[in-house]
Amino acid sequence: MASENHEPENELLPVTWPFRAAGTVMIFATVWFCMGWAILGQDNGHTLAGHMTVFWIAIYTTIVLVVAGGIYNFLRERKRRRLLGLQ
């Protein structure tokens, strides 16, 4: 559970929002991909505008969020260790 206490030692704990955002974008990409092929596919004559373009942009966004979150948490951990005198 989220705490309303903003203690200094809690400020440097790993953040999870980039990974949760990446998961949400990945769910969107999966739904968009399936919707483009199954629901609005070429069987019934309809097309989904920018189907694969939007899908790949969502996949790349997911990758960027995961990598950026990992780098950010790595830097926070280094800062936390330095402040605690562990390095």
Secondary structure as GFF3:
##gff-version 3
##sequence-region A 1 87
A	DSSP	alpha_helix	8	11	.	.	.	ID=ss1
A	DSSP	alpha_helix	17	34	.	.	.	ID=ss2
A	DSSP	pi_helix	35	39	.	.	.	ID=ss3
A	DSSP	alpha_helix	51	84	.	.	.	ID=ss4
###
